[in-house]
Amino acid sequence: MRVVKFTHALVRLEKDDRALVIDPGTFSEEEPLDGAEAVLITHEHTDHLDTDKLDRHPDLQIWTNAAVAALLTNVDPDRVHVVARGDRFSAAGFEVGVYGEEHEVIHPDLPIVPNIGFLVDDSFFHPGDAFTVPDRPVDTLMVPSSAPWLRIADSIDYVRVVRPRLALSVHDGLMNDIGLGLVDNLLGGLSGADYRRLTSGSSVDI
């Protein structure tokens, strides 16, 4: 499997000349959707969900939770597949398991929205905006590294609990290079995993 990281939360997975995309939001590029067969969406926040991008790619099949599906009013309902914690499905040649239910708390005054994570081929996990721990070993973990709802200590502890072989930064479009450098040093030095932050468009084979 090839993991291609794009701006902020968007990740493209490629295998056997097929591809799926996770969380194409408003902060991210549109080109990763070209040639993909499926999209997985963790939750409804616009940095993870750009409905206009989905409208412009009518051949994409979409897997997401019920809250996001209710927002896709301009999308052919036959393209939208509602999933929840415990579900498993196949998309673009990948086997996907669904984990988690809720977004991390941003502030007690703000409502908590539904959030699901995706375990792909029992090896790669994208949690969305949560610190969900799958019930099985994870080879490659996308670790959120910058958000209004996290401290870097929480990200470090998350990697330590999941214990992946490889931890890749995600949700990292909110800081400048100074902040990213600090985060990279802390996660790389304290998480206990092989930690990397891929620049937009770069990839790693797992």
Solvent accessible surface area in square Angstrom, and as a share of the most:
residue,aa,sasa,rsa
1,M,44,0.20
2,R,109,0.40
3,V,0,0.00
4,V,14,0.08
5,K,5,0.02
6,F,32,0.13
7,T,47,0.27
8,H,2,0.01
9,A,0,0.00
10,L,0,0.00
11,V,0,0.00
12,R,37,0.13
13,L,0,0.00
14,E,52,0.24
15,K,56,0.24
16,D,119,0.61
17,D,157,0.81
18,R,101,0.37
19,A,2,0.02
20,L,0,0.00
21,V,0,0.00
22,I,0,0.00
23,D,0,0.00
24,P,0,0.00
25,G,0,0.00
26,T,69,0.40
27,F,100,0.42
28,S,11,0.07
29,E,52,0.23
30,E,46,0.21
31,E,117,0.53
32,P,4,0.03
33,L,2,0.01
34,D,82,0.43
35,G,70,0.67
36,A,14,0.11
37,E,66,0.29
38,A,1,0.01
39,V,0,0.00
40,L,0,0.00
41,I,0,0.00
42,T,0,0.00
43,H,0,0.00
44,E,50,0.22
45,H,55,0.25
46,T,88,0.51
47,D,18,0.09
48,H,2,0.01
49,L,8,0.04
50,D,18,0.09
51,T,50,0.29
52,D,82,0.42
53,K,11,0.05
54,L,0,0.00
55,D,53,0.28
56,R,138,0.50
57,H,31,0.14
58,P,86,0.54
59,D,128,0.66
60,L,3,0.02
61,Q,62,0.27
62,I,0,0.00
63,W,28,0.10
64,T,0,0.00
65,N,9,0.04
66,A,65,0.50
67,A,32,0.25
68,V,0,0.00
69,A,23,0.18
70,A,75,0.58
71,L,89,0.44
72,L,8,0.04
73,T,116,0.67
74,N,125,0.64
75,V,9,0.05
76,D,73,0.38
77,P,107,0.67
78,D,115,0.60
79,R,20,0.07
80,V,27,0.15
81,H,61,0.27
82,V,84,0.48
83,V,13,0.07
84,A,56,0.43
85,R,150,0.55
86,G,64,0.61
87,D,58,0.30
88,R,124,0.45
89,F,28,0.12
90,S,65,0.42
91,A,3,0.02
92,A,11,0.08
93,G,35,0.34
94,F,0,0.00
95,E,85,0.38
96,V,0,0.00
97,G,1,0.01
98,V,2,0.01
99,Y,28,0.11
100,G,12,0.11
101,E,95,0.43
102,E,107,0.48
103,H,7,0.03
104,E,55,0.25
105,V,78,0.45
106,I,68,0.35
107,H,91,0.41
108,P,116,0.73
109,D,119,0.62
110,L,92,0.46
111,P,117,0.74
112,I,83,0.42
113,V,22,0.12
114,P,55,0.35
115,N,0,0.00
116,I,6,0.03
117,G,0,0.00
118,F,0,0.00
119,L,1,0.00
120,V,0,0.00
121,D,43,0.22
122,D,65,0.34
123,S,28,0.18
124,F,0,0.00
125,F,0,0.00
126,H,1,0.01
127,P,0,0.00
128,G,2,0.02
129,D,3,0.02
130,A,3,0.02
131,F,43,0.18
132,T,26,0.15
133,V,74,0.43
134,P,10,0.06
135,D,114,0.59
136,R,98,0.36
137,P,120,0.75
138,V,6,0.04
139,D,45,0.23
140,T,0,0.00
141,L,0,0.00
142,M,0,0.00
143,V,0,0.00
144,P,0,0.00
145,S,2,0.01
146,S,10,0.07
147,A,17,0.13
148,P,101,0.63
149,W,24,0.08
150,L,26,0.13
151,R,156,0.57
152,I,43,0.22
153,A,38,0.30
154,D,42,0.22
155,S,0,0.00
156,I,12,0.06
157,D,70,0.36
158,Y,9,0.03
159,V,1,0.01
160,R,124,0.45
161,V,95,0.54
162,V,16,0.09
163,R,199,0.73
164,P,8,0.05
165,R,125,0.45
166,L,1,0.00
167,A,0,0.00
168,L,1,0.00
169,S,1,0.01
170,V,1,0.01
171,H,6,0.02
172,D,12,0.06
173,G,40,0.38
174,L,82,0.41
175,M,62,0.28
176,N,100,0.51
177,D,117,0.60
178,I,146,0.74
179,G,16,0.16
180,L,15,0.07
181,G,29,0.28
182,L,110,0.55
183,V,11,0.07
184,D,32,0.17
185,N,112,0.57
186,L,58,0.29
187,L,0,0.00
188,G,41,0.39
189,G,61,0.59
190,L,88,0.44
191,S,3,0.02
192,G,81,0.78
193,A,18,0.14
194,D,63,0.33
195,Y,27,0.10
196,R,96,0.35
197,R,78,0.29
198,L,25,0.13
199,T,91,0.53
200,S,63,0.41
201,G,44,0.42
202,S,38,0.24
203,S,50,0.32
204,V,21,0.12
205,D,88,0.46
206,I,54,0.27
